[in-house]
Amino acid sequence: MSTVEEVLKEMREYASEYKVPIISPAGGSLLAQLVASRKAISILEIGTAIGYSTLLMAQSMSSAGQIVTMEQDEQRISLAKDFLARAGMAERVEIIAGDAGLELTRLSGKFDFVFIDAAKGQYLDYLHKVMDKLSANAVIIADNVLFRGMVLSEEEPPKRYRTIVRRLREYIDFINHDLRFTSMIMKQGDGLAISYYQGSED
């Protein structure tokens, strides 16, 4: 069995060679720190890819922690399972195959940590679908929310990115103004939104 660090290094090399998007080094470091500081027990990840951020969180979470992660690409699921197994983390991770927008509606249980890194235009939909599954004081992290600087730019984004940029702006607007969340935007990597769930407004 390889060490976690050896597997993470191999995953970074694979992602670079095959153009698989993974969290940036700065973003990954911040994600791992947040998981460790919150002593996360029950983690939900939306967007597994090859399992890089999954492994970062598995390495950092509580010894009793479990991760549920969602991915619809079968090849990436197979790769993620292999990487996680070789890092000795397979038993702590459940991978759900399918479209997250649908699978979230079927999911039960409560989560104290959520990491969103899937279809950028669906972030707000994902958040709405996970709201009833958040533990008190849950942390929600969303990656790539600044999307190459376009989200904060006053310039019109290229046509092919307009919908993504508009929807990411809507996500940021929601977490900044909904009273159930206290949020901040970090500029590490491509932008990380960190939201602390304050419970329902009732």
C-alpha positions, 0 to 999 in steps of 0.5 A, a space after each residue: 500500500 502506498 502512503 497518502 502523500 505518494 498517492 496524492 502526488 501521483 494524482 496530481 501528475 495524472 490530473 496534469 497529464 490528462 487535464 483533469 480539473 482538481 482543486 488548486 494547491 492553495 485551495 486544497 491546503 485550505 480545504 484540508 485545514 477546514 476539515 481538520 479544524 471542524 473535526 468533520 465526521 460526516 462529509 458530503 462531496 459533490 463532484 468526485 472526479 478522480 478523488 483528489 479532494 476526497 483523499 485530501 479530506 479523508 486524510 484530514 477528517 476525524 478518525 471516525 469520519 465518513 465521506 459520501 461523494 458523487 460522480 457521474 463519470 464511470 471512468 473517473 469513479 474507477 480511477 478514484 476507487 483505485 487511488 483511494 484503495 491504494 491510499 488505504 481510505 476506501 472503507 471511509 468513502 462511499 462513491 455514489 454514481 449518478 447525476 448529483 442533481 438527482 442523487 441529492 434528492 435521494 440522499 438521507 442523513 445529515 452532514 456537517 461538512 459539504 464540498 461542492 466542486 461539480 457543474 458550476 452552473 448548478 451550485 445554487 441548485 445543489 445547495 438548495 437540495 442539501 439544505 435539509 441535510 445540513 447539521 447545525 453549524 455545518 460548513 459548506 465549501 464551493 470551489 471555483 466560485 470566481 471562475 477565472 476572475 470573470 465573476 468579479 470582473 465588470 467586463 462582459 464574459 465570453 458568450 460561452 461562459 455567460 450562464 456559468 458566470 451569472 449562476 455563480 454570481 447568483 450563488 454568491 449573492 444567495 450565501 451572502 444575503 440568506 440569514 441562514 448563512 455566514 459566508 466569505 469568499 477566499 481568493 485561493 486558486 479559482 476562488 473558494 466560498 466558505 459558508 457556515 450554516 446558522 440553522 433555519 430561519 424558523 
